[in-house]
């Protein structure tokens, strides 16, 4: 893998919120094994990010419910 290709991959992964350790691992995998072997690692990271999104969505839903109840007259019988 060329240096500019590794730098581009590192920048993309950094922008996606990947930790330095994961970025280094991805660069190593791509250099040694190729793109096909990199896919499962990136898919696993995608699942982790999606789990975080779902957790935050649940928090948002609860907050929206509290706001709704307050607008309806209070938090009695919640």
Backbone as CSV, one residue per row, in Angstrom:
resi,resn,N_x,N_y,N_z,CA_x,CA_y,CA_z,C_x,C_y,C_z
1,UNK,0.862,-1.179,0.000,0.000,0.000,0.000,0.899,1.229,0.000
2,UNK,0.536,2.204,-0.812,1.315,3.429,-0.909,1.054,4.312,0.310
3,UNK,2.030,5.167,0.592,1.933,6.035,1.773,0.734,6.973,1.689
4,UNK,0.461,7.557,0.514,-0.680,8.467,0.392,-2.003,7.723,0.555
5,UNK,-2.018,6.453,0.148,-3.213,5.640,0.324,-3.445,5.349,1.811
6,UNK,-2.378,5.058,2.524,-2.468,4.816,3.961,-2.892,6.089,4.693
7,UNK,-2.366,7.215,4.265,-2.739,8.493,4.887,-4.201,8.810,4.646
8,UNK,-4.678,8.545,3.449,-6.081,8.797,3.130,-6.986,7.906,3.971
9,UNK,-6.632,6.625,4.073,-7.425,5.702,4.887,-7.425,6.143,6.347
10,UNK,-6.270,6.545,6.854,-6.177,7.002,8.241,-7.057,8.227,8.474
11,UNK,-7.050,9.160,7.550,-7.865,10.371,7.691,-9.354,10.047,7.668
12,UNK,-9.750,9.175,6.769,-11.164,8.777,6.677,-11.607,8.126,7.977
13,UNK,-10.812,7.195,8.469,-11.176,6.491,9.697,-11.179,7.422,10.901
14,UNK,-10.258,8.371,10.924,-10.240,9.361,12.001,-11.513,10.205,11.963
15,UNK,-11.915,10.617,10.761,-13.143,11.395,10.603,-14.381,10.613,11.046
16,UNK,-14.283,9.281,10.967,-15.393,8.416,11.390,-15.378,8.141,12.888
17,UNK,-14.397,8.710,13.583,-14.330,8.551,15.024,-13.588,7.321,15.494
18,UNK,-12.840,6.688,14.617,-12.084,5.493,14.994,-10.903,5.868,15.883
19,UNK,-10.609,4.986,16.828,-9.465,5.166,17.708,-8.178,4.898,16.924
20,UNK,-7.088,5.474,17.401,-5.796,5.314,16.727,-5.422,3.839,16.566
21,UNK,-5.704,3.041,17.578,-5.380,1.615,17.535,-6.117,0.931,16.375
22,UNK,-7.386,1.243,16.189,-8.154,0.656,15.093,-7.637,1.147,13.749
23,UNK,-7.294,2.408,13.675,-6.753,2.968,12.430,-5.466,2.245,12.046
24,UNK,-4.583,2.076,13.003,-3.325,1.371,12.736,-3.573,-0.068,12.307
25,UNK,-4.529,-0.717,12.968,-4.865,-2.100,12.615,-5.397,-2.184,11.178
26,UNK,-6.257,-1.248,10.809,-6.819,-1.244,9.456,-5.744,-1.015,8.400
27,UNK,-4.832,-0.113,8.673,-3.738,0.148,7.732,-2.865,-1.099,7.588
28,UNK,-2.587,-1.747,8.701,-1.774,-2.966,8.670,-2.483,-4.073,7.885
29,UNK,-3.769,-4.264,8.143,-4.529,-5.302,7.435,-4.543,-5.028,5.945
30,UNK,-4.832,-3.789,5.573,-4.889,-3.454,4.143,-3.533,-3.663,3.480
31,UNK,-2.472,-3.295,4.158,-1.133,-3.437,3.594,-0.726,-4.901,3.456
32,UNK,-1.085,-5.707,4.434,-0.636,-7.100,4.444,-1.588,-8.067,3.746
33,UNK,-2.882,-7.789,3.824,-3.864,-8.761,3.350,-4.767,-8.255,2.239
34,UNK,-4.930,-6.958,2.144,-5.782,-6.396,1.103,-7.117,-5.914,1.628
35,UNK,-7.874,-5.326,0.725,-9.139,-4.692,1.088,-10.200,-5.689,1.533
36,UNK,-10.209,-6.873,0.942,-11.234,-7.855,1.280,-11.192,-8.221,2.767
37,UNK,-9.997,-8.365,3.314,-9.848,-8.706,4.723,-10.141,-7.519,5.638
38,UNK,-10.137,-6.332,5.087,-10.431,-5.125,5.861,-11.931,-4.953,6.104
39,UNK,-12.732,-5.483,5.209,-14.186,-5.301,5.303,-14.789,-5.744,6.635
40,UNK,-14.484,-6.943,7.153,-15.089,-7.339,8.429,-14.739,-6.402,9.582
41,UNK,-13.543,-5.877,9.573,-13.124,-4.951,10.635,-13.951,-3.670,10.554
42,UNK,-14.123,-3.152,9.358,-14.904,-1.921,9.179,-16.386,-2.158,9.461
43,UNK,-16.887,-3.324,9.091,-18.290,-3.632,9.386,-18.516,-3.735,10.882
44,UNK,-17.573,-4.292,11.609,-17.676,-4.373,13.066,-17.708,-2.980,13.686
45,UNK,-16.878,-2.082,13.177,-16.884,-0.702,13.665,-18.221,-0.031,13.356
46,UNK,-18.750,-0.321,12.188,-20.058,0.235,11.814,-21.135,-0.207,12.799
47,UNK,-21.117,-1.487,13.182,-22.091,-1.995,14.154,-21.934,-1.310,15.505
48,UNK,-20.683,-1.071,15.913,-20.463,-0.368,17.185,-21.034,1.050,17.137
49,UNK,-20.801,1.735,16.026,-21.344,3.095,15.893,-22.866,3.085,15.878
50,UNK,-23.441,2.111,15.202,-24.898,2.015,15.138,-25.486,1.738,16.518
51,UNK,-24.821,0.903,17.308,-25.273,0.661,18.680,-25.272,1.946,19.494
52,UNK,-24.224,2.757,19.329,-24.166,4.039,20.037,-25.315,4.950,19.619
53,UNK,-25.604,4.961,18.333,-26.716,5.780,17.825,-28.022,5.328,18.462
54,UNK,-28.230,4.020,18.533,-29.463,3.504,19.119,-29.572,3.858,20.592
55,UNK,-28.466,3.784,21.312,-28.474,4.174,22.728,-28.853,5.640,22.889
56,UNK,-28.265,6.489,22.068,-28.567,7.921,22.141,-30.010,8.192,21.715
57,UNK,-30.515,7.442,20.743,-31.900,7.610,20.301,-32.865,7.271,21.435
58,UNK,-32.550,6.235,22.205,-33.399,5.879,23.335,-33.433,7.006,24.366
59,UNK,-32.296,7.610,24.621,-32.246,8.739,25.553,-33.077,9.902,25.034
60,UNK,-32.970,10.154,23.750,-33.732,11.229,23.130,-35.231,10.960,23.222
61,UNK,-35.624,9.722,23.006,-37.036,9.351,23.097,-37.583,9.595,24.497
62,UNK,-36.811,9.243,25.514,-37.249,9.467,26.893,-37.380,10.963,27.170
63,UNK,-36.412,11.723,26.732,-36.467,13.168,26.936,-37.656,13.779,26.203
64,UNK,-37.917,13.344,24.997,-39.087,13.824,24.255,-40.379,13.501,24.993
65,UNK,-40.429,12.313,25.607,-41.617,11.926,26.354,-41.822,12.826,27.564
66,UNK,-40.737,13.123,28.275,-40.839,14.006,29.440,-41.304,15.392,29.009
67,UNK,-40.758,15.907,27.930,-41.176,17.221,27.420,-42.650,17.193,27.043
68,UNK,-43.071,16.144,26.364,-44.485,15.995,25.988,-45.381,16.000,27.221
69,UNK,-44.992,15.201,28.247,-45.810,15.124,29.458,-45.879,16.462,30.183
70,UNK,-44.764,17.194,30.207,-44.768,18.504,30.850,-45.709,19.455,30.128
71,UNK,-45.725,19.399,28.816,-46.617,20.260,28.045,-48.082,19.866,28.238
72,UNK,-48.330,18.626,28.568,-49.686,18.125,28.779,-50.193,18.365,30.194
73,UNK,-49.362,18.912,31.046,-49.829,19.232,32.384,-49.003,18.678,33.518
74,UNK,-47.956,18.007,33.235,-47.094,17.572,34.324,-46.711,16.110,34.232
75,UNK,-45.948,15.736,35.231,-45.405,14.377,35.249,-46.174,13.465,36.198
76,UNK,-47.393,13.818,36.517,-48.215,12.953,37.380,-48.515,11.661,36.645
77,UNK,-48.520,10.592,37.376,-48.864,9.263,36.831,-47.941,8.824,35.708
78,UNK,-46.681,9.131,35.848,-45.730,8.697,34.821,-45.257,7.298,35.124
